[in-house]
Amino acid sequence: MTTITLTPAELLELTGYSQPAAQLQALHKQGYWRARRSITGAVVLTRAHFEAIERGEDRQAPQQKPAPQLRLAGAVGSHHRHARVGGLSHA
């Protein structure tokens, strides 16, 4: 029976490593960018992604959007450069 993810034995054969951190690093170097660690620490590589890479498809990870930049109130460049206190302007 074919599993949805590669088995530990298949990951060992593919990477040459039994340690999950080393397996993950080897998989990423080989282009399996969807390989990841599960909540238990085991390496997860879906068979569909493995087969797509082997066919020469799905070679590049999608471009990540840059994280939004937040502007804090009172930061440099703020529109409120002068504070008014009690009717007096303080620069």
Disulfide bonds with the S-S distance in Angstrom:
none
